[in-house]
Amino acid sequence: MHHQPERRAFLTGRINRPLAMRPPGALDEEAFEDACTKCGDCAVSCPQDIISFDTDGLPTVDLSVAECTFCNVCAEVCAPKAIDYADGWDWRAGVDKTCLSANGVTCRTCEDQCDAQAIRFKLQTGGRSEAQFDSDACTGCGACAAACPSGSITFFTKKSSNPEGKAKSC
């Protein structure tokens, strides 16, 4: 994924740092870094227990643990308002080459877990199937990632529209 580095990235020497998956409703990265006090209230309050911290102590979301229900508890407890209320976000799911179905093993776990019905499988030769994700239907909730037995689900931002340019894998 090609994204323009923010001014702060140049000043801190983190130009090529992958895009962090912040909680839904998080301000844009620079504003988020300025506003977040690293108190940890969002992580402690998350009913899904999917919020952890990056090396800078800022909250990130790990969808390999569980899905995000967009419950907004993180926004409710965020005193500095670094996280606002949200009913979704710009992250979307995709799949990498380690997908079991793409390698001839029958698996449809991600499709079974997708309430948005954003995942379909296209039959290929040799008993393989290719997972196809509808980025317009996908909410980025991560139910597919939490259930995937091979950890093949990746995430990219809607703005990039490029699952190959993933910023976060689970």
N, C-alpha and C positions, 0 to 999 in steps of 0.2 A: 504494500500500500504506500502510495506516495502522499505524504502530507507535509505541509509547510511547517518547519519547526517554529516554535514560538520564540520570542525574544529571550525569554528566561532560559530556554534550552541552550542558547549560545553562551549566555553568561555563566551557566553552571556546568558547561561542558557535556551536556546530555543531549546532543543533537540527534543521535540515532537511537535513542531510547524508544522501545515499542510503546504504542498508545496504551494507556492503562484503562482497564474496564472499571470505571468508578460506579458507585451506586446510581440507580436511576434517579434522574432529577438533579444530578451534580452539575454545578456551574461549569462553564468551559474551563479547560485545564488551568490556565493561568489564574483566573479568578478563584477557582477551587483551591489551588495551592495557597493563595493569599488568605482566603477566608477560613479554611479548615484549621482548627486548633489542635488536631490530632488527639482529641479527648477520648475517642474510642466509644462514645455513646451509641453511635450507629451500629457498630459491630456487636456490642453487648445486647442491644435491643432487637436485633434482627431475628425474627422467629424462625427463619430458614437456616440461620447460622452460616450464611454465605459470604459475609463481609470479613475480610482479613486486612492485613496491612502490607504495603510495599516496603522497600528498603528505606524510604524516606519517612515512614510512619504514617503515610496517607492511606485511607481506606480504598480497597479494591474488592471487586466481586469475583468469587470463584464458583462458577456454575457447574464444576465437576462434582461439587458436594451436594447440591440440590438446585431446584429451579427458583427463580425469583417470581414471587406472586404479585409484585408491584403493590404491596400493601401500604407503602409510604410510612411505615414506622420509623425508618431511618430519617426521613424528612421531619417527622414530628419531633424527634429528640435532638435534632441538630440545632443547637442554640445559635451558632454563628450564621445559620442559614446558608451554609455551603452546599446543602442538598435541599432542593425544592420538591414539592409534590409532583409526581409524574404517573402517568398511566401506561408508560412504555418508554422506549429509548431508541437510539440509532443503531444498536448492535443487532446483527443478524447471524444466523447459524449457517454453516457450510460443513463440508466433510473433507477429510484428507485421504490419502492413498492407503491408509492402514484399515479402512473400513472393511469389516468382515465380508459383507455382501459383495463388495468389489473384488474380493479375493476368493470367491467361490464358496464361502461359508454362509449358510442360510441364517440371516438375522434381519429382523425388521423392528428391533427394539425402539429405535429413535422414532420411527413412524407411529408405533403404538402409543408412545408417550406424548405425541404432539397434539394437544387439544385444538390448535389452530389449523390442523390438517395441512401444514405447509410442506410436508415431506412425502414424496412419492418415490417408488422404485421403478426403474426402466430395465426390463430384462435385456441381458447381453448374451453373447455366445459363451459356451463353456460353463453354464450353470452360475454365471455371475449376474449381479444386478447393480445398477448404478443409482445411488441416492440422488434425487433431485430436489432442491430446496426452492420454494417460492418465497423470495425475499419480500414480496409485498404482503403475503399472508403471515410470515414469520414475525413473532413479537420479540424474539431474542430472549425469551424467558429462561432457556437452558434446560427445560425438562428433558430434551433429547440428550444433552451432554451428560447430565447426571446419571442417565440410564445406560449410556453406551458402554458395552463391556470392553471395547478396545480403546476407548479414549480418543476416538477419531473425529469428534465434533470440534470445529474451529469457529471462531467468531471474527467478524469484520464489521466495520461501520457502514451503514447505509450510504453514507456520503461517498465511500470508496467504490461501492458496488462491485468489489473484486474479491471473491472468496479466496483467491490464490494469494492475495496480499493480506493474509490474516495478521491480526495484531495479538490475538490471544487464542491459545488452544487449551482444551480441557481434556 
